[in-house]
Amino acid sequence: MGAGDLTNVILRSEAMMEDEIREAIVAELQRQAEADPARLRISTDGDKLTADGEIDLDGLAMAIVGAVAGGP
């Protein structure tokens, strides 16, 4: 494996991690909105997310850590 191949592997890994983190954020915010619709409403449009209300940052942080660590 040459240096160029290694660089491509690293870039693909970073892109995959970004996708996993993005999915974890959206999933956690959807979970929070479904748990208490009066407290939080979210909508997504492509790569944009609009949130209206209170966000549980501890829950969001745990979802992100889980995504980085490879958890569910």
PDB file of N, CA, C and O in Angstrom:
ATOM      1  N   MET A   1       0.855  -1.172   0.000  1.00  0.00           N
ATOM      2  CA  MET A   1       0.000   0.000   0.000  1.00  0.00           C
ATOM      3  C   MET A   1       0.899   1.232   0.000  1.00  0.00           C
ATOM      4  O   MET A   1       1.754   1.389   0.872  1.00  0.00           O
ATOM      5  N   GLY A   2       0.698   2.097  -0.980  1.00  0.00           N
ATOM      6  CA  GLY A   2       1.489   3.306  -1.076  1.00  0.00           C
ATOM      7  C   GLY A   2       0.907   4.430  -0.246  1.00  0.00           C
ATOM      8  O   GLY A   2      -0.168   4.295   0.338  1.00  0.00           O
ATOM      9  N   ALA A   3       1.622   5.535  -0.199  1.00  0.00           N
ATOM     10  CA  ALA A   3       1.178   6.691   0.588  1.00  0.00           C
ATOM     11  C   ALA A   3      -0.148   7.232   0.068  1.00  0.00           C
ATOM     12  O   ALA A   3      -0.999   7.646   0.857  1.00  0.00           O
ATOM     13  N   GLY A   4      -0.333   7.235  -1.251  1.00  0.00           N
ATOM     14  CA  GLY A   4      -1.589   7.708  -1.832  1.00  0.00           C
ATOM     15  C   GLY A   4      -2.760   6.828  -1.436  1.00  0.00           C
ATOM     16  O   GLY A   4      -3.853   7.323  -1.162  1.00  0.00           O
ATOM     17  N   ASP A   5      -2.528   5.505  -1.407  1.00  0.00           N
ATOM     18  CA  ASP A   5      -3.573   4.573  -0.988  1.00  0.00           C
ATOM     19  C   ASP A   5      -3.956   4.810   0.471  1.00  0.00           C
ATOM     20  O   ASP A   5      -5.137   4.805   0.817  1.00  0.00           O
ATOM     21  N   LEU A   6      -2.962   5.016   1.316  1.00  0.00           N
ATOM     22  CA  LEU A   6      -3.213   5.254   2.735  1.00  0.00           C
ATOM     23  C   LEU A   6      -3.999   6.547   2.933  1.00  0.00           C
ATOM     24  O   LEU A   6      -4.915   6.605   3.754  1.00  0.00           O
ATOM     25  N   THR A   7      -3.640   7.572   2.183  1.00  0.00           N
ATOM     26  CA  THR A   7      -4.364   8.840   2.263  1.00  0.00           C
ATOM     27  C   THR A   7      -5.825   8.643   1.871  1.00  0.00           C
ATOM     28  O   THR A   7      -6.712   9.192   2.525  1.00  0.00           O
ATOM     29  N   ASN A   8      -6.092   7.880   0.827  1.00  0.00           N
ATOM     30  CA  ASN A   8      -7.469   7.618   0.403  1.00  0.00           C
ATOM     31  C   ASN A   8      -8.241   6.856   1.478  1.00  0.00           C
ATOM     32  O   ASN A   8      -9.413   7.146   1.715  1.00  0.00           O
ATOM     33  N   VAL A   9      -7.609   5.899   2.121  1.00  0.00           N
ATOM     34  CA  VAL A   9      -8.257   5.134   3.190  1.00  0.00           C
ATOM     35  C   VAL A   9      -8.611   6.060   4.346  1.00  0.00           C
ATOM     36  O   VAL A   9      -9.711   5.982   4.894  1.00  0.00           O
ATOM     37  N   ILE A  10      -7.689   6.930   4.716  1.00  0.00           N
ATOM     38  CA  ILE A  10      -7.932   7.867   5.818  1.00  0.00           C
ATOM     39  C   ILE A  10      -9.071   8.815   5.464  1.00  0.00           C
ATOM     40  O   ILE A  10      -9.945   9.062   6.294  1.00  0.00           O
ATOM     41  N   LEU A  11      -9.075   9.347   4.254  1.00  0.00           N
ATOM     42  CA  LEU A  11     -10.134  10.268   3.847  1.00  0.00           C
ATOM     43  C   LEU A  11     -11.492   9.574   3.830  1.00  0.00           C
ATOM     44  O   LEU A  11     -12.493  10.163   4.239  1.00  0.00           O
ATOM     45  N   ARG A  12     -11.537   8.326   3.362  1.00  0.00           N
ATOM     46  CA  ARG A  12     -12.807   7.578   3.371  1.00  0.00           C
ATOM     47  C   ARG A  12     -13.258   7.329   4.798  1.00  0.00           C
ATOM     48  O   ARG A  12     -14.448   7.429   5.095  1.00  0.00           O
ATOM     49  N   SER A  13     -12.327   7.006   5.684  1.00  0.00           N
ATOM     50  CA  SER A  13     -12.661   6.764   7.089  1.00  0.00           C
ATOM     51  C   SER A  13     -13.213   8.022   7.736  1.00  0.00           C
ATOM     52  O   SER A  13     -14.183   7.955   8.490  1.00  0.00           O
ATOM     53  N   GLU A  14     -12.606   9.172   7.449  1.00  0.00           N
ATOM     54  CA  GLU A  14     -13.091  10.437   8.004  1.00  0.00           C
ATOM     55  C   GLU A  14     -14.478  10.750   7.483  1.00  0.00           C
ATOM     56  O   GLU A  14     -15.331  11.203   8.247  1.00  0.00           O
ATOM     57  N   ALA A  15     -14.725  10.522   6.206  1.00  0.00           N
ATOM     58  CA  ALA A  15     -16.049  10.780   5.627  1.00  0.00           C
ATOM     59  C   ALA A  15     -17.091   9.862   6.245  1.00  0.00           C
ATOM     60  O   ALA A  15     -18.211  10.289   6.526  1.00  0.00           O
ATOM     61  N   MET A  16     -16.726   8.597   6.458  1.00  0.00           N
ATOM     62  CA  MET A  16     -17.658   7.654   7.082  1.00  0.00           C
ATOM     63  C   MET A  16     -17.962   8.092   8.507  1.00  0.00           C
ATOM     64  O   MET A  16     -19.113   8.012   8.938  1.00  0.00           O
ATOM     65  N   MET A  17     -16.960   8.551   9.244  1.00  0.00           N
ATOM     66  CA  MET A  17     -17.175   8.994  10.620  1.00  0.00           C
ATOM     67  C   MET A  17     -18.081  10.222  10.643  1.00  0.00           C
ATOM     68  O   MET A  17     -18.977  10.319  11.481  1.00  0.00           O
ATOM     69  N   GLU A  18     -17.849  11.155   9.727  1.00  0.00           N
ATOM     70  CA  GLU A  18     -18.709  12.338   9.653  1.00  0.00           C
ATOM     71  C   GLU A  18     -20.153  11.933   9.395  1.00  0.00           C
ATOM     72  O   GLU A  18     -21.068  12.474  10.017  1.00  0.00           O
ATOM     73  N   ASP A  19     -20.366  10.987   8.484  1.00  0.00           N
ATOM     74  CA  ASP A  19     -21.725  10.514   8.199  1.00  0.00           C
ATOM     75  C   ASP A  19     -22.348   9.876   9.433  1.00  0.00           C
ATOM     76  O   ASP A  19     -23.520  10.113   9.727  1.00  0.00           O
ATOM     77  N   GLU A  20     -21.575   9.065  10.160  1.00  0.00           N
ATOM     78  CA  GLU A  20     -22.096   8.406  11.360  1.00  0.00           C
ATOM     79  C   GLU A  20     -22.448   9.428  12.433  1.00  0.00           C
ATOM     80  O   GLU A  20     -23.466   9.283  13.110  1.00  0.00           O
ATOM     81  N   ILE A  21     -21.626  10.452  12.598  1.00  0.00           N
ATOM     82  CA  ILE A  21     -21.912  11.495  13.583  1.00  0.00           C
ATOM     83  C   ILE A  21     -23.152  12.278  13.173  1.00  0.00           C
ATOM     84  O   ILE A  21     -24.022  12.548  14.001  1.00  0.00           O
ATOM     85  N   ARG A  22     -23.233  12.640  11.909  1.00  0.00           N
ATOM     86  CA  ARG A  22     -24.398  13.368  11.404  1.00  0.00           C
ATOM     87  C   ARG A  22     -25.674  12.565  11.645  1.00  0.00           C
ATOM     88  O   ARG A  22     -26.673  13.111  12.114  1.00  0.00           O
ATOM     89  N   GLU A  23     -25.643  11.268  11.325  1.00  0.00           N
ATOM     90  CA  GLU A  23     -26.812  10.411  11.528  1.00  0.00           C
ATOM     91  C   GLU A  23     -27.162  10.297  13.004  1.00  0.00           C
ATOM     92  O   GLU A  23     -28.340  10.281  13.363  1.00  0.00           O
ATOM     93  N   ALA A  24     -26.149  10.216  13.865  1.00  0.00           N
ATOM     94  CA  ALA A  24     -26.396  10.118  15.306  1.00  0.00           C
ATOM     95  C   ALA A  24     -27.035  11.393  15.835  1.00  0.00           C
ATOM     96  O   ALA A  24     -27.931  11.327  16.676  1.00  0.00           O
ATOM     97  N   ILE A  25     -26.593  12.544  15.360  1.00  0.00           N
ATOM     98  CA  ILE A  25     -27.177  13.817  15.796  1.00  0.00           C
ATOM     99  C   ILE A  25     -28.636  13.890  15.391  1.00  0.00           C
ATOM    100  O   ILE A  25     -29.497  14.202  16.212  1.00  0.00           O
ATOM    101  N   VAL A  26     -28.916  13.606  14.133  1.00  0.00           N
ATOM    102  CA  VAL A  26     -30.301  13.675  13.649  1.00  0.00           C
ATOM    103  C   VAL A  26     -31.177  12.675  14.393  1.00  0.00           C
ATOM    104  O   VAL A  26     -32.286  13.012  14.806  1.00  0.00           O
ATOM    105  N   ALA A  27     -30.694  11.457  14.567  1.00  0.00           N
ATOM    106  CA  ALA A  27     -31.482  10.434  15.259  1.00  0.00           C
ATOM    107  C   ALA A  27     -31.767  10.841  16.697  1.00  0.00           C
ATOM    108  O   ALA A  27     -32.888  10.663  17.173  1.00  0.00           O
ATOM    109  N   GLU A  28     -30.777  11.384  17.397  1.00  0.00           N
ATOM    110  CA  GLU A  28     -30.984  11.796  18.790  1.00  0.00           C
ATOM    111  C   GLU A  28     -31.958  12.956  18.877  1.00  0.00           C
ATOM    112  O   GLU A  28     -32.824  12.970  19.752  1.00  0.00           O
ATOM    113  N   LEU A  29     -31.833  13.928  17.985  1.00  0.00           N
ATOM    114  CA  LEU A  29     -32.756  15.055  18.026  1.00  0.00           C
ATOM    115  C   LEU A  29     -34.175  14.608  17.671  1.00  0.00           C
ATOM    116  O   LEU A  29     -35.138  15.112  18.248  1.00  0.00           O
ATOM    117  N   GLN A  30     -34.317  13.673  16.734  1.00  0.00           N
ATOM    118  CA  GLN A  30     -35.643  13.128  16.422  1.00  0.00           C
ATOM    119  C   GLN A  30     -36.210  12.392  17.633  1.00  0.00           C
ATOM    120  O   GLN A  30     -37.398  12.507  17.935  1.00  0.00           O
ATOM    121  N   ARG A  31     -35.355  11.636  18.326  1.00  0.00           N
ATOM    122  CA  ARG A  31     -35.803  10.914  19.519  1.00  0.00           C
ATOM    123  C   ARG A  31     -36.296  11.897  20.575  1.00  0.00           C
ATOM    124  O   ARG A  31     -37.353  11.697  21.174  1.00  0.00           O
ATOM    125  N   GLN A  32     -35.521  12.963  20.801  1.00  0.00           N
ATOM    126  CA  GLN A  32     -35.926  13.959  21.788  1.00  0.00           C
ATOM    127  C   GLN A  32     -37.226  14.639  21.391  1.00  0.00           C
ATOM    128  O   GLN A  32     -38.082  14.881  22.242  1.00  0.00           O
ATOM    129  N   ALA A  33     -37.384  14.950  20.115  1.00  0.00           N
ATOM    130  CA  ALA A  33     -38.607  15.606  19.642  1.00  0.00           C
ATOM    131  C   ALA A  33     -39.813  14.683  19.784  1.00  0.00           C
ATOM    132  O   ALA A  33     -40.897  15.133  20.154  1.00  0.00           O
ATOM    133  N   GLU A  34     -39.636  13.402  19.493  1.00  0.00           N
ATOM    134  CA  GLU A  34     -40.733  12.448  19.629  1.00  0.00           C
ATOM    135  C   GLU A  34     -41.090  12.222  21.096  1.00  0.00           C
ATOM    136  O   GLU A  34     -42.256  11.997  21.421  1.00  0.00           O
ATOM    137  N   ALA A  35     -40.103  12.280  21.976  1.00  0.00           N
ATOM    138  CA  ALA A  35     -40.339  12.061  23.404  1.00  0.00           C
ATOM    139  C   ALA A  35     -41.152  13.204  24.015  1.00  0.00           C
ATOM    140  O   ALA A  35     -41.957  12.976  24.918  1.00  0.00           O
ATOM    141  N   ASP A  36     -40.947  14.431  23.529  1.00  0.00           N
ATOM    142  CA  ASP A  36     -41.655  15.589  24.074  1.00  0.00           C
ATOM    143  C   ASP A  36     -41.864  16.630  22.968  1.00  0.00           C
ATOM    144  O   ASP A  36     -41.129  17.615  22.890  1.00  0.00           O
ATOM    145  N   PRO A  37     -42.876  16.405  22.110  1.00  0.00           N
ATOM    146  CA  PRO A  37     -43.098  17.312  20.978  1.00  0.00           C
ATOM    147  C   PRO A  37     -43.401  18.759  21.386  1.00  0.00           C
ATOM    148  O   PRO A  37     -43.185  19.681  20.598  1.00  0.00           O
ATOM    149  N   ALA A  38     -43.894  18.961  22.601  1.00  0.00           N
ATOM    150  CA  ALA A  38     -44.176  20.326  23.049  1.00  0.00           C
ATOM    151  C   ALA A  38     -42.888  21.080  23.377  1.00  0.00           C
ATOM    152  O   ALA A  38     -42.870  22.311  23.390  1.00  0.00           O
ATOM    153  N   ARG A  39     -41.814  20.338  23.643  1.00  0.00           N
ATOM    154  CA  ARG A  39     -40.542  20.951  24.031  1.00  0.00           C
ATOM    155  C   ARG A  39     -39.592  21.162  22.855  1.00  0.00           C
ATOM    156  O   ARG A  39     -38.796  22.101  22.858  1.00  0.00           O
ATOM    157  N   LEU A  40     -39.676  20.284  21.844  1.00  0.00           N
ATOM    158  CA  LEU A  40     -38.731  20.353  20.732  1.00  0.00           C
ATOM    159  C   LEU A  40     -39.401  19.898  19.446  1.00  0.00           C
ATOM    160  O   LEU A  40     -40.074  18.867  19.399  1.00  0.00           O
ATOM    161  N   ARG A  41     -39.199  20.695  18.407  1.00  0.00           N
ATOM    162  CA  ARG A  41     -39.636  20.326  17.060  1.00  0.00           C
ATOM    163  C   ARG A  41     -38.433  20.438  16.138  1.00  0.00           C
ATOM    164  O   ARG A  41     -37.676  21.407  16.202  1.00  0.00           O
ATOM    165  N   ILE A  42     -38.265  19.443  15.284  1.00  0.00           N
ATOM    166  CA  ILE A  42     -37.168  19.514  14.317  1.00  0.00           C
ATOM    167  C   ILE A  42     -37.712  19.192  12.930  1.00  0.00           C
ATOM    168  O   ILE A  42     -38.721  18.505  12.773  1.00  0.00           O
ATOM    169  N   SER A  43     -37.015  19.707  11.946  1.00  0.00           N
ATOM    170  CA  SER A  43     -37.298  19.342  10.558  1.00  0.00           C
ATOM    171  C   SER A  43     -35.968  19.284   9.823  1.00  0.00           C
ATOM    172  O   SER A  43     -35.031  20.018  10.138  1.00  0.00           O
ATOM    173  N   THR A  44     -35.908  18.402   8.845  1.00  0.00           N
ATOM    174  CA  THR A  44     -34.694  18.267   8.045  1.00  0.00           C
ATOM    175  C   THR A  44     -35.023  18.507   6.585  1.00  0.00           C
ATOM    176  O   THR A  44     -36.119  18.205   6.114  1.00  0.00           O
ATOM    177  N   ASP A  45     -34.054  19.052   5.890  1.00  0.00           N
ATOM    178  CA  ASP A  45     -34.178  19.296   4.452  1.00  0.00           C
ATOM    179  C   ASP A  45     -32.791  19.097   3.857  1.00  0.00           C
ATOM    180  O   ASP A  45     -31.954  20.000   3.868  1.00  0.00           O
ATOM    181  N   GLY A  46     -32.568  17.895   3.339  1.00  0.00           N
ATOM    182  CA  GLY A  46     -31.246  17.583   2.801  1.00  0.00           C
ATOM    183  C   GLY A  46     -30.212  17.582   3.905  1.00  0.00           C
ATOM    184  O   GLY A  46     -30.331  16.828   4.871  1.00  0.00           O
ATOM    185  N   ASP A  47     -29.200  18.419   3.773  1.00  0.00           N
ATOM    186  CA  ASP A  47     -28.145  18.464   4.794  1.00  0.00           C
ATOM    187  C   ASP A  47     -28.372  19.585   5.806  1.00  0.00           C
ATOM    188  O   ASP A  47     -27.450  19.975   6.522  1.00  0.00           O
ATOM    189  N   LYS A  48     -29.605  20.105   5.864  1.00  0.00           N
ATOM    190  CA  LYS A  48     -29.961  21.156   6.820  1.00  0.00           C
ATOM    191  C   LYS A  48     -30.933  20.608   7.850  1.00  0.00           C
ATOM    192  O   LYS A  48     -31.791  19.787   7.527  1.00  0.00           O
ATOM    193  N   LEU A  49     -30.800  21.063   9.091  1.00  0.00           N
ATOM    194  CA  LEU A  49     -31.696  20.680  10.173  1.00  0.00           C
ATOM    195  C   LEU A  49     -32.122  21.956  10.884  1.00  0.00           C
ATOM    196  O   LEU A  49     -31.296  22.810  11.206  1.00  0.00           O
ATOM    197  N   THR A  50     -33.431  22.070  11.125  1.00  0.00           N
ATOM    198  CA  THR A  50     -33.962  23.197  11.879  1.00  0.00           C
ATOM    199  C   THR A  50     -34.540  22.665  13.172  1.00  0.00           C
ATOM    200  O   THR A  50     -35.365  21.751  13.161  1.00  0.00           O
ATOM    201  N   ALA A  51     -34.108  23.234  14.289  1.00  0.00           N
ATOM    202  CA  ALA A  51     -34.598  22.829  15.604  1.00  0.00           C
ATOM    203  C   ALA A  51     -35.276  24.027  16.254  1.00  0.00           C
ATOM    204  O   ALA A  51     -34.766  25.146  16.211  1.00  0.00           O
ATOM    205  N   ASP A  52     -36.432  23.772  16.856  1.00  0.00           N
ATOM    206  CA  ASP A  52     -37.165  24.815  17.561  1.00  0.00           C
ATOM    207  C   ASP A  52     -37.514  24.283  18.941  1.00  0.00           C
ATOM    208  O   ASP A  52     -38.416  23.457  19.083  1.00  0.00           O
ATOM    209  N   GLY A  53     -36.806  24.753  19.952  1.00  0.00           N
ATOM    210  CA  GLY A  53     -37.090  24.321  21.309  1.00  0.00           C
ATOM    211  C   GLY A  53     -35.826  23.981  22.070  1.00  0.00           C
ATOM    212  O   GLY A  53     -34.722  24.372  21.690  1.00  0.00           O
ATOM    213  N   GLU A  54     -36.013  23.242  23.158  1.00  0.00           N
ATOM    214  CA  GLU A  54     -34.911  22.887  24.041  1.00  0.00           C
ATOM    215  C   GLU A  54     -34.283  21.557  23.624  1.00  0.00           C
ATOM    216  O   GLU A  54     -34.985  20.599  23.300  1.00  0.00           O
ATOM    217  N   ILE A  55     -32.956  21.517  23.638  1.00  0.00           N
ATOM    218  CA  ILE A  55     -32.211  20.307  23.292  1.00  0.00           C
ATOM    219  C   ILE A  55     -31.465  19.829  24.530  1.00  0.00           C
ATOM    220  O   ILE A  55     -30.784  20.606  25.199  1.00  0.00           O
ATOM    221  N   ASP A  56     -31.604  18.541  24.826  1.00  0.00           N
ATOM    222  CA  ASP A  56     -30.863  17.918  25.935  1.00  0.00           C
ATOM    223  C   ASP A  56     -29.435  17.671  25.451  1.00  0.00           C
ATOM    224  O   ASP A  56     -29.171  16.702  24.739  1.00  0.00           O
ATOM    225  N   LEU A  57     -28.520  18.557  25.843  1.00  0.00           N
ATOM    226  CA  LEU A  57     -27.135  18.456  25.362  1.00  0.00           C
ATOM    227  C   LEU A  57     -26.431  17.211  25.865  1.00  0.00           C
ATOM    228  O   LEU A  57     -25.582  16.658  25.166  1.00  0.00           O
ATOM    229  N   ASP A  58     -26.771  16.757  27.077  1.00  0.00           N
ATOM    230  CA  ASP A  58     -26.144  15.532  27.580  1.00  0.00           C
ATOM    231  C   ASP A  58     -26.519  14.341  26.692  1.00  0.00           C
ATOM    232  O   ASP A  58     -25.663  13.528  26.344  1.00  0.00           O
ATOM    233  N   GLY A  59     -27.794  14.244  26.331  1.00  0.00           N
ATOM    234  CA  GLY A  59     -28.236  13.161  25.454  1.00  0.00           C
ATOM    235  C   GLY A  59     -27.594  13.257  24.083  1.00  0.00           C
ATOM    236  O   GLY A  59     -27.201  12.244  23.503  1.00  0.00           O
ATOM    237  N   LEU A  60     -27.485  14.472  23.564  1.00  0.00           N
ATOM    238  CA  LEU A  60     -26.861  14.679  22.259  1.00  0.00           C
ATOM    239  C   LEU A  60     -25.378  14.325  22.312  1.00  0.00           C
ATOM    240  O   LEU A  60     -24.858  13.686  21.397  1.00  0.00           O
ATOM    241  N   ALA A  61     -24.699  14.737  23.377  1.00  0.00           N
ATOM    242  CA  ALA A  61     -23.272  14.437  23.516  1.00  0.00           C
ATOM    243  C   ALA A  61     -23.046  12.929  23.598  1.00  0.00           C
ATOM    244  O   ALA A  61     -22.111  12.408  22.990  1.00  0.00           O
ATOM    245  N   MET A  62     -23.902  12.223  24.353  1.00  0.00           N
ATOM    246  CA  MET A  62     -23.751  10.763  24.451  1.00  0.00           C
ATOM    247  C   MET A  62     -23.971  10.093  23.104  1.00  0.00           C
ATOM    248  O   MET A  62     -23.292   9.117  22.783  1.00  0.00           O
ATOM    249  N   ALA A  63     -24.912  10.600  22.310  1.00  0.00           N
ATOM    250  CA  ALA A  63     -25.147  10.032  20.983  1.00  0.00           C
ATOM    251  C   ALA A  63     -23.928  10.222  20.082  1.00  0.00           C
ATOM    252  O   ALA A  63     -23.566   9.324  19.322  1.00  0.00           O
ATOM    253  N   ILE A  64     -23.301  11.384  20.169  1.00  0.00           N
ATOM    254  CA  ILE A  64     -22.113  11.659  19.357  1.00  0.00           C
ATOM    255  C   ILE A  64     -20.953  10.790  19.798  1.00  0.00           C
ATOM    256  O   ILE A  64     -20.250  10.223  18.962  1.00  0.00           O
ATOM    257  N   VAL A  65     -20.741  10.677  21.103  1.00  0.00           N
ATOM    258  CA  VAL A  65     -19.663   9.820  21.618  1.00  0.00           C
ATOM    259  C   VAL A  65     -19.897   8.376  21.186  1.00  0.00           C
ATOM    260  O   VAL A  65     -18.954   7.683  20.805  1.00  0.00           O
ATOM    261  N   GLY A  66     -21.143   7.920  21.243  1.00  0.00           N
ATOM    262  CA  GLY A  66     -21.465   6.568  20.808  1.00  0.00           C
ATOM    263  C   GLY A  66     -21.143   6.356  19.334  1.00  0.00           C
ATOM    264  O   GLY A  66     -20.645   5.298  18.948  1.00  0.00           O
ATOM    265  N   ALA A  67     -21.427   7.360  18.514  1.00  0.00           N
ATOM    266  CA  ALA A  67     -21.129   7.256  17.078  1.00  0.00           C
ATOM    267  C   ALA A  67     -19.626   7.190  16.844  1.00  0.00           C
ATOM    268  O   ALA A  67     -19.163   6.413  16.009  1.00  0.00           O
ATOM    269  N   VAL A  68     -18.862   7.995  17.570  1.00  0.00           N
ATOM    270  CA  VAL A  68     -17.408   8.016  17.411  1.00  0.00           C
ATOM    271  C   VAL A  68     -16.805   6.702  17.897  1.00  0.00           C
ATOM    272  O   VAL A  68     -15.851   6.187  17.313  1.00  0.00           O
ATOM    273  N   ALA A  69     -17.379   6.165  18.981  1.00  0.00           N
ATOM    274  CA  ALA A  69     -16.857   4.924  19.549  1.00  0.00           C
ATOM    275  C   ALA A  69     -17.341   3.689  18.789  1.00  0.00           C
ATOM    276  O   ALA A  69     -16.861   2.580  19.018  1.00  0.00           O
ATOM    277  N   GLY A  70     -18.290   3.894  17.887  1.00  0.00           N
ATOM    278  CA  GLY A  70     -18.810   2.768  17.115  1.00  0.00           C
ATOM    279  C   GLY A  70     -19.978   2.077  17.777  1.00  0.00           C
ATOM    280  O   GLY A  70     -20.278   0.924  17.465  1.00  0.00           O
ATOM    281  N   GLY A  71     -20.643   2.767  18.689  1.00  0.00           N
ATOM    282  CA  GLY A  71     -21.793   2.170  19.377  1.00  0.00           C
ATOM    283  C   GLY A  71     -23.057   2.265  18.548  1.00  0.00           C
ATOM    284  O   GLY A  71     -23.052   2.827  17.453  1.00  0.00           O
ATOM    285  N   PRO A  72     -24.151   1.709  19.078  1.00  0.00           N
ATOM    286  CA  PRO A  72     -25.429   1.735  18.359  1.00  0.00           C
ATOM    287  C   PRO A  72     -26.028   3.104  18.282  1.00  0.00           C
ATOM    288  O   PRO A  72     -27.102   3.277  17.707  1.00  0.00           O
TER     289      PRO A  72
END
